[in-house]
Amino acid sequence: MPSKEVNPDLLKERQTATFDPHEFSVFWAGGEERYKEKKSLEKMFLEDPELMDDLPISYMSHKELYEHSLRKACIIGEKIRKLRADGEDGVDTYNALLGGSLGAAILKEGNPLTLHYVMFVPTIMGQGTMDQQVEWLSKAWDCEIIGTYAQTELGHGTFLRGLETRADYDARTQEFVINTPSLSAYKWWPGGLGHTANHAVVVAQLYTKGEFRGLAPFIVQLRHSDTHEPLPGIDIGDIGTKLGMKSVNNGYLGLKNVRVPLNNMLMKNQQVLPDGTYVAPKNSVLTYGTMMFVRCALIRDTALSLAKASTIATRYAAVRRQSPIDPNQPEPQIMDHTTQQLKLFPQIAKSIVFKTTGDGIWNMYNVLSGEIEQGNLDRLPEMHALSCCLKAICSADAAAGVETCRLSCGGHGYMDCSNFPTIYGMTTAVCTYEGENTVMLLQTARYLVKVYGQALNGEKLVPTVAYINDALREREFVNFDGSLESIVKAFQFVAANKIRIAYEQIEQRRKQGHGTEMAANLSGTFLTAAADLHGRAFLAESAYTELLAVSRQVSPALADVLKVVLELYLVDACLNRIGDFLRFINITDKYVTTLEIRLQNCLRQLRPNAVTLVDSFDLHDRVLDSVLGAYDGNVYERIFESTKKNPLNKEPVNEAFHKYLKPFMKAHL
């Protein structure tokens, strides 16, 4: 067992910090009450011996891992039932257990019941009528039925109009007949679909009276309620091993003449009457509310991924000593190397910015949901565009940041016991699910080009794109002085010009005779670049607004640290897009050099507080699950201890020696 004493280098780092880590932990948790709830949940779940792993899951087969994970998922589900009965099952509880820190601690490779809670139930809530909610929700909440959300197909993903699964209404029996007419129409990827769920919300192309009506969601029973055997017409199973999310039980689903009652179509937004008459939704975008809900939640998940990776890498960088800076001095902590700081500290800053931005987006979504319930859809396109680009940018940056943190740990970061492979696998998956990132950027860009045209016509734009109005009035950016406010304004000016170029490219191709869709395709790289800068401008403004606001509410000591984090984030973000800045703003070589020096100064200022800052994320050792990032810093002892859990090391001579190696070595004699 590792020593219970804390590594002296880590101890020294914590003793020399300039702020109180508990204060930051409370802020990070969302306030004192949520901090206490977090600690209570950790005690309830992380101290339960039934939820601990005797054998590292990397040594389990795919089948063993699923069975092991489902057992623990059911224990978690039972605890959730108890919390619900006691009225303690708030949104934060579900976030922690299904997409957050606690869930990752208990089920490293994902929970096969996650989609039941985060997609199946919310879809019924968001798209079911009150009568349908009464019929289905209590069963779903109590897990009397287990559901998933089946939209993506083998042949189509983000392009929803290309989905092939078809639901034809039979007015004679008042049933829908659902089919996957080809192999490419098979539902593919839904979590829990393989062997866990017995129901699914199946998204299909709706036909009534022989006419195509658009996409519609249907509740379909997949397996027998008692035996769990697939029902007639259902072809179902697990899709196999993956880069990450290995215990989510992603599945495939084929349907052949599967009949479901009329009332199994979720009809809050669109209806089919008994005679087959179709009543269209007031706004087709309403159908995609569930996916927007999940995208908003994913932004906060990316912050957690970066927090975990940067905590592991920063603690390791304080413990690991290598490569003398001064040949006459002992080997320094690798965190004393400026190049190491540049790898790690921007990731810490991004995790904080993504978290505060994610909280803001979540609040915006909740306000919008209330407006939609009142029939006000004015800001729905804006919210859709924003959630799309932020999901794309935050997931891409988080995946890249996790990999940077892994690389910063050298060879040891390549080991499974570092937990970087699992963190990366779970993080990079976000780049694809709930909308592939390039497609997300293109959806945002479509909105941006539209509002740019409105701005040209003199219309006043909504708040998140109002900077386009400003750029059209001012035409050029003057007085870039390098202040944080000017960096934010410069980001907005650059974004406005990238949008202008995308708009002009499309108009130019239209004039050449291309239709709207072809013009957009030929301008695709301009469109994605515009959406990327729009998202980064929003992140810059959010960082500036939110972190300065927090700084005014906390102690001066913590405020000073947060201001360094803010400056580091903005200066680093600016330098990473310096080509675009130079293109649209008159910045001299002197200013660029000044920014580079400021970046170095930010790294130097953050260095004394780096370990305490990641400590303040308050991530339990089981959440990190890393021999490199444990709180005590006993890295080498923990690495060596991990080898003792390797089944190969349970015997001095493996049987393969006698079966294969020895005969091979003796064959020439």
C-alpha positions as CSV (number, residue, x, y, z in Angstrom):
1,M,0.0,0.0,0.0
2,P,1.2,3.6,-0.7
3,S,2.4,5.6,2.3
4,K,-0.2,7.6,4.1
5,E,2.1,10.5,4.2
6,V,1.7,13.2,1.6
7,N,4.6,13.7,-0.8
8,P,6.8,16.5,0.6
9,D,6.8,18.5,-2.7
10,L,3.0,18.4,-2.8
11,L,2.8,19.4,0.8
12,K,5.1,22.4,0.2
13,E,3.0,23.5,-2.7
14,R,-0.1,23.5,-0.6
15,Q,1.5,25.3,2.3
16,T,2.7,28.2,0.1
17,A,-0.6,28.9,-1.6
18,T,-2.0,32.4,-1.3
19,F,-5.7,31.6,-1.1
20,D,-8.1,29.3,0.8
21,P,-8.9,26.3,-1.4
22,H,-12.2,25.6,0.4
23,E,-13.5,29.0,-0.7
24,F,-12.9,28.1,-4.4
25,S,-14.4,24.6,-3.8
26,V,-17.6,26.1,-2.6
27,F,-17.7,28.5,-5.6
28,W,-17.0,25.5,-8.0
29,A,-19.8,23.4,-6.4
30,G,-22.2,26.3,-6.9
31,G,-22.5,27.5,-3.3
32,E,-22.3,26.2,0.3
33,E,-25.5,24.2,0.1
34,R,-24.5,22.4,-3.1
35,Y,-21.1,21.8,-1.7
36,K,-22.6,20.0,1.3
37,E,-24.9,18.0,-0.9
38,K,-21.9,17.0,-3.0
39,K,-20.0,15.8,0.1
40,S,-23.1,13.9,1.3
41,L,-23.5,12.1,-2.1
42,E,-19.8,11.2,-2.1
43,K,-20.2,9.6,1.3
44,M,-23.3,7.8,0.2
45,F,-21.9,6.4,-3.0
46,L,-18.1,6.3,-2.8
47,E,-17.9,4.6,0.7
48,D,-20.3,1.8,-0.4
49,P,-18.1,-1.3,-0.7
50,E,-20.5,-2.8,-3.3
51,L,-19.6,0.1,-5.6
52,M,-15.8,-0.5,-5.5
53,D,-13.7,-2.5,-7.9
54,D,-11.5,-5.3,-6.7
55,L,-10.0,-5.8,-10.1
56,P,-9.2,-2.9,-12.5
57,I,-11.8,-2.9,-15.2
58,S,-9.1,-2.8,-17.9
59,Y,-8.5,-6.5,-17.2
60,M,-12.2,-7.5,-17.8
61,S,-13.6,-8.9,-21.0
62,H,-16.4,-6.9,-22.8
63,K,-19.0,-9.3,-21.4
64,E,-17.6,-9.2,-17.8
65,L,-17.4,-5.4,-17.9
66,Y,-21.1,-5.0,-19.0
67,E,-22.3,-7.4,-16.3
68,H,-20.1,-5.7,-13.6
69,S,-21.3,-2.3,-14.7
70,L,-25.0,-3.2,-14.8
71,R,-24.8,-4.6,-11.3
72,K,-23.4,-1.3,-10.1
73,A,-25.9,0.7,-12.2
74,C,-28.8,-1.1,-10.5
75,I,-27.3,-0.3,-7.1
76,I,-27.0,3.4,-8.1
77,G,-30.6,3.2,-9.4
78,E,-31.8,1.8,-6.1
79,K,-30.1,4.6,-4.2
80,I,-31.7,7.2,-6.6
81,R,-35.1,5.6,-5.8
82,K,-34.4,6.2,-2.1
83,L,-33.3,9.8,-2.8
84,R,-36.5,10.4,-4.8
85,A,-38.6,9.0,-2.0
86,D,-36.9,11.4,0.4
87,G,-37.3,14.3,-2.0
88,E,-33.5,14.7,-2.5
89,D,-33.2,13.8,-6.2
90,G,-32.5,17.3,-7.7
91,V,-31.0,18.0,-11.1
92,D,-27.5,18.2,-9.5
93,T,-27.8,14.7,-8.2
94,Y,-28.6,13.3,-11.6
95,N,-25.8,15.4,-13.2
96,A,-23.3,14.0,-10.7
97,L,-24.3,10.4,-10.9
98,L,-24.9,10.2,-14.7
99,G,-22.7,12.7,-16.4
100,G,-20.5,14.0,-13.6
101,S,-17.8,13.2,-11.1
102,L,-19.6,10.6,-9.1
103,G,-20.8,8.6,-12.1
104,A,-17.2,8.5,-13.5
105,A,-15.9,7.3,-10.1
106,I,-18.3,4.4,-9.9
107,L,-18.5,3.5,-13.5
108,K,-15.4,4.6,-15.3
109,E,-16.5,3.6,-18.8
110,G,-20.1,4.8,-18.5
111,N,-23.5,3.7,-17.1
112,P,-25.7,1.5,-19.2
113,L,-28.7,3.2,-17.6
114,T,-27.6,6.8,-18.4
115,L,-29.8,7.3,-21.5
116,H,-32.8,6.1,-19.6
117,Y,-32.5,9.2,-17.3
118,V,-31.0,11.8,-19.6
119,M,-32.8,11.1,-22.9
120,F,-35.7,8.7,-22.5
121,V,-37.3,10.4,-19.5
122,P,-36.7,14.0,-20.7
123,T,-38.1,13.2,-24.1
124,I,-41.3,12.0,-22.6
125,M,-41.4,15.2,-20.5
126,G,-40.6,17.5,-23.4
127,Q,-42.5,15.9,-26.2
128,G,-45.3,13.9,-24.5
129,T,-48.8,15.3,-23.8
130,M,-49.9,15.5,-20.2
131,D,-51.9,12.3,-20.6
132,Q,-48.8,10.5,-22.1
133,Q,-46.7,11.8,-19.2
134,V,-49.2,10.4,-16.7
135,E,-49.1,7.1,-18.5
136,W,-45.3,6.7,-18.9
137,L,-43.4,9.0,-16.5
138,S,-44.1,7.2,-13.2
139,K,-43.1,3.9,-14.8
140,A,-39.9,5.4,-16.2
141,W,-39.0,7.3,-13.0
142,D,-39.5,4.2,-10.9
143,C,-37.6,2.1,-13.5
144,E,-40.5,-0.3,-13.9
145,I,-39.6,0.2,-17.6
146,I,-36.0,0.9,-18.8
147,G,-35.8,3.1,-21.9
148,T,-33.3,4.6,-24.3
149,Y,-33.4,7.1,-27.2
150,A,-33.0,5.5,-30.7
151,Q,-32.4,8.1,-33.3
152,T,-29.0,7.6,-35.0
153,E,-28.9,4.9,-37.6
154,L,-26.1,2.8,-39.1
155,G,-26.2,4.9,-42.3
156,H,-27.2,8.3,-40.9
157,G,-26.4,10.4,-37.8
158,T,-26.5,14.1,-37.5
159,F,-28.4,14.5,-40.8
160,L,-31.9,13.8,-39.4
161,R,-33.7,14.2,-42.7
162,G,-31.8,11.3,-44.0
163,L,-33.1,8.8,-41.4
164,E,-34.7,5.8,-43.0
165,T,-36.7,4.2,-40.2
166,R,-40.3,4.6,-41.3
167,A,-43.6,4.7,-39.3
168,D,-46.8,4.2,-41.4
169,Y,-50.1,4.9,-39.8
170,D,-52.8,2.3,-40.2
171,A,-56.1,4.1,-39.6
172,R,-58.0,0.8,-39.7
173,T,-56.3,-0.5,-36.5
174,Q,-55.2,2.9,-35.2
175,E,-51.6,1.7,-35.0
176,F,-48.3,2.7,-36.5
177,V,-46.3,0.1,-38.4
178,I,-42.6,0.7,-37.9
179,N,-39.9,-0.7,-40.1
180,T,-36.2,-0.3,-40.7
181,P,-36.3,-1.0,-44.5
182,S,-32.6,-1.6,-45.0
183,L,-29.4,-2.5,-43.1
184,S,-28.4,1.2,-43.1
185,A,-31.7,2.0,-41.4
186,Y,-30.9,0.0,-38.3
187,K,-30.7,2.1,-35.2
188,W,-27.1,2.2,-34.1
189,W,-25.4,3.6,-31.0
190,P,-28.1,4.2,-28.5
191,G,-26.7,3.6,-25.0
192,G,-28.3,0.8,-23.1
193,L,-30.0,-0.5,-26.2
194,G,-28.0,-3.7,-26.5
195,H,-29.2,-5.7,-23.6
196,T,-30.4,-3.2,-20.9
197,A,-33.5,-1.3,-22.2
198,N,-36.9,-2.9,-22.8
199,H,-38.4,0.3,-24.3
200,A,-37.1,3.0,-26.6
201,V,-38.1,6.3,-28.0
202,V,-37.7,5.5,-31.7
203,V,-37.4,8.5,-34.1
204,A,-38.9,7.6,-37.5
205,Q,-40.1,9.2,-40.7
206,L,-43.9,9.6,-40.2
207,Y,-46.4,8.8,-43.0
208,T,-50.1,9.2,-42.7
209,K,-52.6,8.9,-45.5
210,G,-49.7,8.0,-47.7
211,E,-48.0,11.4,-47.2
212,F,-44.7,12.1,-45.6
213,R,-45.1,14.3,-42.5
214,G,-41.6,14.6,-41.1
215,L,-39.8,13.1,-38.1
216,A,-41.8,11.8,-35.1
217,P,-40.9,10.0,-31.8
218,F,-42.6,6.8,-30.8
219,I,-42.4,4.8,-27.6
220,V,-41.7,1.2,-28.6
221,Q,-41.5,-1.8,-26.4
222,L,-38.5,-3.9,-27.4
223,R,-38.3,-6.8,-24.9
224,H,-40.8,-8.8,-22.9
225,S,-41.4,-7.3,-19.5
226,D,-40.6,-10.5,-17.5
227,T,-38.3,-12.6,-19.7
228,H,-36.5,-9.7,-21.4
229,E,-36.6,-11.7,-24.6
230,P,-36.8,-9.5,-27.8
231,L,-40.4,-9.1,-29.0
232,P,-41.5,-10.3,-32.5
233,G,-40.1,-8.1,-35.2
234,I,-37.2,-6.9,-33.0
235,D,-33.6,-7.6,-34.0
236,I,-31.4,-6.2,-31.2
237,G,-27.9,-6.5,-29.7
238,D,-24.7,-4.8,-28.6
239,I,-22.5,-3.1,-31.2
240,G,-19.2,-4.2,-29.6
241,T,-16.1,-2.6,-28.1
242,K,-15.2,1.0,-28.7
243,L,-12.5,3.6,-28.0
244,G,-14.3,4.7,-24.8
245,M,-17.6,4.4,-23.0
246,K,-17.0,0.7,-23.0
247,S,-19.8,-0.2,-20.5
248,V,-22.6,1.9,-21.9
249,N,-24.0,-1.1,-23.8
250,N,-24.5,0.8,-27.1
251,G,-26.8,-1.2,-29.3
252,Y,-28.3,-1.8,-32.7
253,L,-32.0,-2.2,-33.4
254,G,-33.9,-3.5,-36.5
255,L,-37.7,-3.4,-36.7
256,K,-39.9,-5.4,-39.0
257,N,-43.6,-4.6,-39.1
258,V,-43.6,-3.7,-35.4
259,R,-47.0,-2.2,-34.5
260,V,-47.5,0.3,-31.7
261,P,-50.8,2.0,-30.7
262,L,-51.7,5.5,-31.8
263,N,-51.0,6.9,-28.4
264,N,-47.4,5.7,-28.4
265,M,-46.5,8.6,-30.7
266,L,-45.4,11.5,-28.5
267,M,-47.8,14.3,-29.4
268,K,-47.1,17.4,-27.4
269,N,-45.8,19.3,-30.5
270,Q,-47.5,17.4,-33.4
271,Q,-50.5,15.1,-33.6
272,V,-52.0,12.4,-35.6
273,L,-55.8,12.0,-35.2
274,P,-57.5,8.6,-35.2
275,D,-58.5,9.0,-38.9
276,G,-54.9,9.8,-39.9
277,T,-55.3,13.6,-40.1
278,Y,-51.9,15.2,-39.3
279,V,-51.6,18.3,-37.2
280,A,-48.2,19.9,-37.7
281,P,-46.1,21.5,-34.9
282,K,-46.2,25.3,-34.5
283,N,-42.4,25.3,-34.9
284,S,-40.5,22.3,-36.3
285,V,-37.5,23.2,-34.1
286,L,-39.5,22.2,-31.0
287,T,-39.0,18.5,-32.0
288,Y,-35.2,18.9,-31.2
289,G,-35.6,20.2,-27.7
290,T,-34.2,17.1,-26.0
291,M,-31.0,17.3,-28.0
292,M,-30.5,21.0,-27.1
293,F,-31.1,20.1,-23.5
294,V,-28.3,17.5,-23.6
295,R,-25.9,19.8,-25.5
296,C,-26.2,22.4,-22.8
297,A,-25.4,19.8,-20.2
298,L,-22.4,18.6,-22.2
299,I,-20.7,21.9,-22.0
300,R,-20.3,21.5,-18.2
301,D,-19.2,17.9,-18.7
302,T,-16.3,19.1,-20.8
303,A,-15.2,21.4,-17.9
304,L,-15.1,18.4,-15.6
305,S,-13.0,16.3,-18.0
306,L,-10.4,19.1,-18.2
307,A,-10.6,19.6,-14.4
308,K,-9.8,15.9,-13.9
309,A,-7.0,15.8,-16.5
310,S,-5.4,19.0,-15.3
311,T,-5.5,17.9,-11.7
312,I,-3.7,14.6,-12.5
313,A,-1.1,16.3,-14.6
314,T,-0.5,19.2,-12.3
315,R,0.0,17.0,-9.2
316,Y,2.3,14.8,-11.2
317,A,4.3,17.8,-12.4
318,A,4.8,18.8,-8.8
319,V,6.1,15.4,-7.8
320,R,8.1,14.4,-10.8
321,R,11.7,15.8,-10.9
322,Q,13.7,15.7,-14.0
323,S,16.0,17.7,-16.4
324,P,18.1,20.2,-14.4
325,I,17.5,23.8,-15.4
326,D,20.8,24.8,-13.6
327,P,23.4,22.0,-14.0
328,N,24.7,22.8,-10.6
329,Q,21.3,22.3,-8.9
330,P,19.3,19.2,-8.2
331,E,16.7,18.1,-10.7
332,P,13.7,20.5,-10.4
333,Q,10.0,19.7,-10.3
334,I,9.0,19.5,-13.9
335,M,6.4,22.1,-13.2
336,D,9.2,24.6,-12.9
337,H,9.8,24.3,-16.7
338,T,8.0,27.1,-18.5
339,T,7.1,24.7,-21.3
340,Q,5.4,22.4,-18.8
341,Q,3.4,25.3,-17.4
342,L,2.3,26.2,-20.9
343,K,0.9,22.7,-21.3
344,L,-1.0,22.6,-18.1
345,F,-2.1,26.1,-16.9
346,P,-4.2,27.0,-19.9
347,Q,-6.1,23.7,-19.4
348,I,-6.9,24.7,-15.8
349,A,-8.1,28.1,-17.0
350,K,-10.3,26.5,-19.7
351,S,-11.9,24.2,-17.2
352,I,-12.9,27.2,-15.1
353,V,-14.2,29.2,-18.1
354,F,-16.1,26.2,-19.5
355,K,-17.7,25.6,-16.1
356,T,-18.8,29.2,-15.6
357,T,-20.0,29.5,-19.2
358,G,-21.7,26.1,-19.0
359,D,-23.6,27.3,-15.8
360,G,-24.7,30.4,-17.7
361,I,-25.9,28.4,-20.7
362,W,-27.8,26.0,-18.5
363,N,-29.5,29.0,-16.9
364,M,-30.3,30.4,-20.3
365,Y,-31.8,27.1,-21.4
366,N,-34.0,26.9,-18.3
367,V,-35.3,30.5,-18.9
368,L,-35.9,29.6,-22.6
369,S,-37.8,26.4,-21.6
370,G,-40.2,28.6,-19.6
371,E,-40.6,31.0,-22.5
372,I,-41.4,28.0,-24.8
373,E,-44.0,26.7,-22.4
374,Q,-45.7,30.1,-22.7
375,G,-45.5,29.9,-26.5
376,N,-42.7,32.4,-26.9
377,L,-40.2,31.0,-29.4
378,D,-38.3,34.2,-30.2
379,R,-35.0,33.2,-28.8
380,L,-35.1,29.5,-29.7
381,P,-33.0,29.9,-32.9
382,E,-30.4,31.9,-31.0
383,M,-30.2,29.3,-28.2
384,H,-30.0,26.4,-30.7
385,A,-27.1,28.1,-32.6
386,L,-25.2,28.9,-29.4
387,S,-25.6,25.4,-27.9
388,C,-24.4,23.9,-31.1
389,C,-21.2,25.9,-31.5
390,L,-20.3,25.8,-27.8
391,K,-20.8,22.0,-27.6
392,A,-18.4,21.7,-30.6
393,I,-15.8,24.1,-29.3
394,C,-15.7,23.0,-25.7
395,S,-15.6,19.3,-26.6
396,A,-12.9,19.7,-29.2
397,D,-10.8,21.9,-26.8
398,A,-11.4,19.5,-23.9
399,A,-10.3,16.4,-25.9
400,A,-7.2,18.2,-27.1
401,G,-6.6,19.5,-23.5
402,V,-6.8,16.0,-22.0
403,E,-4.4,14.7,-24.6
404,T,-2.0,17.6,-23.8
405,C,-2.2,16.7,-20.1
406,R,-1.5,13.1,-20.9
407,L,1.6,14.0,-23.0
408,S,2.8,16.2,-20.2
409,C,3.1,13.1,-18.0
410,G,5.5,11.4,-20.4
411,G,5.5,7.6,-20.6
412,H,3.5,7.2,-17.4
413,G,0.6,9.1,-18.9
414,Y,0.3,6.2,-21.4
415,M,-0.5,3.7,-18.8
416,D,-4.1,2.7,-18.1
417,C,-3.6,3.3,-14.4
418,S,-3.0,7.0,-15.1
419,N,-6.7,7.1,-16.2
420,F,-5.8,9.3,-19.1
421,P,-6.9,6.7,-21.7
422,T,-10.4,6.5,-20.1
423,I,-10.8,10.2,-19.6
424,Y,-9.7,10.8,-23.2
425,G,-12.1,8.1,-24.6
426,M,-15.0,9.6,-22.6
427,T,-14.2,13.2,-23.6
428,T,-13.5,12.7,-27.3
429,A,-16.8,10.9,-27.6
430,V,-18.6,14.2,-27.0
431,C,-17.1,15.5,-30.2
432,T,-19.4,13.1,-32.0
433,Y,-22.6,12.3,-30.1
434,E,-25.5,14.7,-29.8
435,G,-24.3,16.2,-33.1
436,E,-21.0,15.8,-34.9
437,N,-18.9,18.9,-34.3
438,T,-18.5,20.0,-37.9
439,V,-22.2,19.7,-38.5
440,M,-22.8,21.6,-35.3
441,L,-20.6,24.5,-36.5
442,L,-22.4,24.5,-39.8
443,Q,-25.8,24.7,-38.1
444,T,-24.6,27.7,-36.1
445,A,-23.1,29.3,-39.2
446,R,-26.5,29.0,-41.0
447,Y,-28.0,31.1,-38.2
448,L,-25.1,33.6,-38.3
449,V,-25.3,34.2,-42.0
450,K,-29.1,34.7,-41.7
451,V,-28.7,37.3,-38.9
452,Y,-25.8,39.0,-40.7
453,G,-28.3,39.6,-43.6
454,Q,-30.8,41.0,-41.1
455,A,-28.1,43.4,-39.7
456,L,-27.3,44.6,-43.2
457,N,-31.0,45.6,-43.5
458,G,-30.7,47.6,-40.3
459,E,-32.3,45.2,-37.9
460,K,-31.3,45.2,-34.3
461,L,-30.0,41.7,-33.4
462,V,-30.4,39.7,-30.2
463,P,-27.8,40.0,-27.4
464,T,-25.4,37.1,-28.4
465,V,-24.9,38.4,-31.9
466,A,-25.4,42.2,-31.3
467,Y,-21.7,42.6,-31.9
468,I,-22.4,42.3,-35.6
469,N,-24.4,45.5,-35.5
470,D,-21.5,47.2,-33.8
471,A,-19.0,45.9,-36.4
472,L,-21.1,47.2,-39.2
473,R,-21.3,50.6,-37.7
474,E,-17.6,50.9,-36.8
475,R,-16.1,49.1,-39.9
476,E,-12.6,49.0,-38.3
477,F,-11.2,48.3,-34.9
478,V,-9.3,51.1,-33.3
479,N,-7.3,51.4,-30.1
480,F,-6.4,47.8,-29.5
481,D,-4.5,48.4,-26.2
482,G,-4.2,44.8,-25.1
483,S,-6.5,45.2,-22.1
484,L,-8.8,42.3,-21.3
485,E,-11.8,44.3,-22.4
486,S,-10.2,45.1,-25.7
487,I,-9.3,41.4,-26.3
488,V,-13.0,40.6,-25.8
489,K,-14.1,43.4,-28.1
490,A,-11.4,42.3,-30.6
491,F,-12.7,38.7,-30.6
492,Q,-16.2,40.0,-31.4
493,F,-14.9,42.2,-34.2
494,V,-12.9,39.3,-35.7
495,A,-15.9,37.0,-35.4
496,A,-18.1,39.6,-37.1
497,N,-15.7,39.8,-40.0
498,K,-15.4,36.0,-40.3
499,I,-19.2,36.0,-40.5
500,R,-19.1,38.8,-43.1
501,I,-16.7,36.7,-45.2
502,A,-18.9,33.6,-45.0
503,Y,-21.9,35.7,-46.0
504,E,-20.0,37.2,-49.0
505,Q,-18.7,33.8,-50.1
506,I,-22.3,32.4,-50.2
507,E,-23.6,35.5,-52.0
508,Q,-20.7,35.3,-54.6
509,R,-21.5,31.7,-55.3
510,R,-25.2,32.5,-55.7
511,K,-24.4,35.1,-58.3
512,Q,-22.4,32.4,-60.1
513,G,-25.7,30.5,-60.4
514,H,-25.4,28.0,-57.5
515,G,-28.4,27.2,-55.4
516,T,-28.5,28.1,-51.7
517,E,-27.4,24.6,-50.5
518,M,-24.6,24.2,-53.0
519,A,-23.4,27.8,-52.3
520,A,-23.3,26.8,-48.6
521,N,-21.4,23.6,-49.3
522,L,-18.8,25.4,-51.4
523,S,-18.4,28.0,-48.6
524,G,-18.2,25.3,-45.9
525,T,-14.8,26.1,-44.6
526,F,-15.7,29.8,-44.3
527,L,-18.9,28.9,-42.5
528,T,-17.2,26.6,-39.9
529,A,-14.5,29.2,-39.3
530,A,-17.2,31.9,-38.7
531,A,-19.1,29.7,-36.2
532,D,-15.9,28.8,-34.4
533,L,-14.9,32.5,-33.9
534,H,-18.5,33.3,-32.8
535,G,-18.3,30.6,-30.1
536,R,-14.9,31.8,-29.0
537,A,-16.0,35.4,-28.9
538,F,-18.9,34.3,-26.6
539,L,-16.5,32.3,-24.4
540,A,-14.3,35.3,-24.1
541,E,-17.1,37.6,-23.2
542,S,-18.5,35.1,-20.8
543,A,-15.1,34.6,-19.1
544,Y,-14.7,38.3,-18.8
545,T,-18.1,38.9,-17.4
546,E,-18.5,35.9,-15.1
547,L,-15.0,35.8,-13.6
548,L,-14.9,39.5,-12.9
549,A,-18.4,39.2,-11.3
550,V,-17.2,36.3,-9.1
551,S,-14.0,38.2,-8.2
552,R,-16.2,40.9,-6.7
553,Q,-18.0,38.4,-4.5
554,V,-15.0,36.4,-3.1
555,S,-12.0,37.2,-0.9
556,P,-9.3,39.5,-2.3
557,A,-6.9,36.6,-2.2
558,L,-9.1,34.3,-4.4
559,A,-10.1,37.3,-6.6
560,D,-6.4,37.9,-7.4
561,V,-6.0,34.2,-8.5
562,L,-9.2,34.3,-10.6
563,K,-8.0,37.5,-12.3
564,V,-4.8,35.7,-13.3
565,V,-6.9,32.8,-14.6
566,L,-9.0,35.2,-16.6
567,E,-6.0,37.0,-18.1
568,L,-4.3,33.7,-18.9
569,Y,-7.4,32.4,-20.7
570,L,-8.0,35.5,-22.8
571,V,-4.3,36.1,-23.7
572,D,-3.8,32.4,-24.6
573,A,-7.1,32.4,-26.6
574,C,-6.0,35.5,-28.5
575,L,-2.5,34.1,-29.3
576,N,-4.1,30.9,-30.5
577,R,-6.1,32.9,-33.1
578,I,-3.5,35.6,-33.7
579,G,-3.6,35.1,-37.5
580,D,-7.3,36.2,-37.5
581,F,-6.5,39.1,-35.2
582,L,-3.7,40.3,-37.5
583,R,-6.0,39.9,-40.5
584,F,-8.7,42.2,-39.3
585,I,-7.1,44.4,-36.6
586,N,-4.1,46.7,-36.8
587,I,-1.8,44.9,-34.3
588,T,1.9,45.5,-34.6
589,D,4.7,43.0,-34.0
590,K,5.4,44.9,-30.7
591,Y,1.8,44.2,-29.5
592,V,2.1,40.5,-30.3
593,T,5.4,40.3,-28.4
594,T,3.8,42.1,-25.5
595,L,1.0,39.5,-25.5
596,E,3.5,36.6,-25.5
597,I,5.3,38.2,-22.6
598,R,2.0,38.6,-20.7
599,L,1.3,35.0,-21.3
600,Q,4.6,34.1,-19.7
601,N,3.9,36.4,-16.8
602,C,0.5,34.7,-16.2
603,L,2.2,31.3,-16.1
604,R,4.7,32.7,-13.6
605,Q,2.0,34.2,-11.4
606,L,-0.2,31.1,-11.4
607,R,2.8,28.7,-10.6
608,P,2.7,29.1,-6.8
609,N,-1.1,28.4,-6.7
610,A,-1.3,25.7,-9.4
611,V,-1.5,22.7,-7.1
612,T,-3.9,24.3,-4.7
613,L,-6.1,25.5,-7.6
614,V,-6.6,22.0,-8.9
615,D,-7.0,20.7,-5.3
616,S,-9.9,23.2,-5.2
617,F,-11.7,21.3,-7.9
618,D,-12.3,19.0,-4.9
619,L,-12.1,15.8,-7.0
620,H,-12.1,12.7,-4.9
621,D,-9.3,10.2,-5.5
622,R,-11.9,7.7,-6.8
623,V,-13.1,10.3,-9.3
624,L,-9.6,10.8,-10.6
625,D,-8.8,7.0,-10.3
626,S,-5.2,7.8,-11.2
627,V,-1.9,6.6,-9.8
628,L,-0.4,9.9,-11.0
629,G,-2.9,12.3,-9.6
630,A,-3.8,11.0,-6.1
631,Y,-4.0,13.6,-3.4
632,D,-1.1,12.1,-1.5
633,G,1.2,12.3,-4.5
634,N,2.9,8.9,-3.8
635,V,3.2,8.3,-7.5
636,Y,5.8,5.6,-7.8
637,E,4.4,3.5,-5.0
638,R,1.0,3.6,-6.5
639,I,2.3,2.7,-10.0
640,F,4.1,-0.3,-8.6
641,E,1.1,-1.3,-6.5
642,S,-1.0,-1.3,-9.7
643,T,1.3,-3.9,-11.2
644,K,0.4,-6.3,-8.4
645,K,-3.3,-6.2,-9.5
646,N,-2.3,-7.4,-13.0
647,P,-3.6,-11.0,-13.4
648,L,-0.4,-11.9,-15.4
649,N,1.6,-11.3,-12.3
650,K,-0.3,-13.8,-10.2
651,E,2.0,-16.6,-11.3
652,P,5.8,-16.6,-11.9
653,V,5.6,-18.5,-15.1
654,N,2.6,-18.1,-17.4
655,E,1.3,-21.3,-19.1
656,A,1.9,-19.7,-22.5
657,F,5.6,-20.3,-21.9
658,H,5.1,-24.1,-21.8
659,K,2.6,-24.1,-24.6
660,Y,4.3,-21.8,-27.1
661,L,7.5,-20.2,-26.2
662,K,9.5,-23.2,-24.9
663,P,8.6,-25.4,-27.9
664,F,9.6,-22.5,-30.2
665,M,12.9,-22.0,-28.4
666,K,13.7,-25.8,-28.5
667,A,12.5,-26.4,-32.0
668,H,16.0,-26.0,-33.6
669,L,17.6,-28.5,-31.3
